[in-house]
């Protein structure tokens, strides 16, 4: 699960690097994106306190799916198939988009 989460975050970073104009802009976008992903992982507010709609949105983010899957693994059960699928989508789609959008300058 850790490897899937790491791959998903690396692919999100690669799409940021591919779509931003320069390293300074990529740093800013990456910083904002990091705080958003931390929020959906439940770093500031526990995910159990999220309203139902926000919880469903968080389940579709890479950090939300990874944190839920790791919590399930920590409690001794297998991660849900939906969480694994969300992470796989966050690996495949950004990687393909980044590969198409990346340009050498």
C-alpha positions as a Python dict, from the first residue, in 0.01 Angstrom:
ca = {
    (1, 'X'): (0, 0, 0),
    (2, 'X'): (286, 234, 78),
    (3, 'X'): (434, 178, -266),
    (4, 'X'): (101, 258, -435),
    (5, 'X'): (64, 575, -229),
    (6, 'X'): (419, 682, -308),
    (7, 'X'): (368, 617, -678),
    (8, 'X'): (43, 816, -677),
    (9, 'X'): (209, 1116, -513),
    (10, 'X'): (504, 1099, -752),
    (11, 'X'): (265, 1096, -1049),
    (12, 'X'): (77, 1395, -909),
    (13, 'X'): (411, 1574, -874),
    (14, 'X'): (507, 1483, -1228),
    (15, 'X'): (189, 1634, -1368),
    (16, 'X'): (256, 1954, -1172),
    (17, 'X'): (610, 1963, -1312),
    (18, 'X'): (487, 1898, -1665),
    (19, 'X'): (214, 2162, -1664),
    (20, 'X'): (381, 2454, -1486),
    (21, 'X'): (587, 2707, -1675),
    (22, 'X'): (892, 2726, -1448),
    (23, 'X'): (1034, 2576, -1127),
    (24, 'X'): (924, 2871, -915),
    (25, 'X'): (562, 2826, -1022),
    (26, 'X'): (587, 2449, -971),
    (27, 'X'): (708, 2508, -617),
    (28, 'X'): (411, 2731, -539),
    (29, 'X'): (156, 2496, -693),
    (30, 'X'): (317, 2201, -517),
    (31, 'X'): (303, 2375, -181),
    (32, 'X'): (-66, 2458, -214),
    (33, 'X'): (-140, 2107, -339),
    (34, 'X'): (48, 1958, -45),
    (35, 'X'): (-168, 2141, 208),
    (36, 'X'): (-487, 2039, 25),
    (37, 'X'): (-377, 1675, 19),
    (38, 'X'): (-284, 1689, 388),
    (39, 'X'): (-632, 1820, 465),
    (40, 'X'): (-799, 1534, 276),
    (41, 'X'): (-574, 1284, 454),
    (42, 'X'): (-708, 1410, 786),
    (43, 'X'): (-397, 1586, 913),
    (44, 'X'): (-583, 1879, 1070),
    (45, 'X'): (-936, 1749, 1118),
    (46, 'X'): (-991, 1375, 1168),
    (47, 'X'): (-1166, 1223, 870),
    (48, 'X'): (-1433, 1080, 1100),
    (49, 'X'): (-1551, 1437, 1163),
    (50, 'X'): (-1585, 1521, 792),
    (51, 'X'): (-1940, 1572, 665),
    (52, 'X'): (-2055, 1288, 441),
    (53, 'X'): (-1999, 1474, 113),
    (54, 'X'): (-1651, 1590, 214),
    (55, 'X'): (-1568, 1236, 323),
    (56, 'X'): (-1669, 1102, -18),
    (57, 'X'): (-1458, 1367, -190),
    (58, 'X'): (-1164, 1283, 36),
    (59, 'X'): (-1198, 914, -56),
    (60, 'X'): (-1136, 1009, -419),
    (61, 'X'): (-808, 1192, -351),
    (62, 'X'): (-477, 1006, -336),
    (63, 'X'): (-406, 1115, 19),
    (64, 'X'): (-753, 1028, 141),
    (65, 'X'): (-747, 682, -16),
    (66, 'X'): (-393, 618, 107),
    (67, 'X'): (-463, 726, 464),
    (68, 'X'): (-783, 519, 482),
    (69, 'X'): (-609, 214, 338),
    (70, 'X'): (-315, 248, 575),
    (71, 'X'): (-548, 287, 872),
    (72, 'X'): (-728, -31, 772),
    (73, 'X'): (-397, -213, 736),
    (74, 'X'): (-286, -82, 1074),
    (75, 'X'): (-601, -225, 1230),
    (76, 'X'): (-530, -566, 1079),
    (77, 'X'): (-756, -580, 775),
    (78, 'X'): (-695, -556, 404),
    (79, 'X'): (-754, -221, 231),
    (80, 'X'): (-1079, -191, 40),
    (81, 'X'): (-1065, -255, -332),
    (82, 'X'): (-1207, 94, -394),
    (83, 'X'): (-907, 254, -222),
    (84, 'X'): (-662, 51, -427),
    (85, 'X'): (-850, 143, -746),
    (86, 'X'): (-844, 513, -654),
    (87, 'X'): (-468, 497, -605),
    (88, 'X'): (-422, 312, -935),
    (89, 'X'): (-624, 577, -1117),
    (90, 'X'): (-409, 847, -952),
    (91, 'X'): (-102, 663, -1079),
    (92, 'X'): (-212, 596, -1435),
    (93, 'X'): (-398, 914, -1535),
    (94, 'X'): (-142, 1174, -1416),
    (95, 'X'): (147, 964, -1550),
    (96, 'X'): (-7, 949, -1897),
    (97, 'X'): (-97, 1318, -1892),
    (98, 'X'): (249, 1416, -1768),
    (99, 'X'): (417, 1206, -2035),
    (100, 'X'): (210, 1376, -2304),
    (101, 'X'): (249, 1728, -2164),
    (102, 'X'): (617, 1719, -2064),
    (103, 'X'): (846, 1930, -2278),
    (104, 'X'): (1222, 1969, -2269),
    (105, 'X'): (1339, 2327, -2266),
}
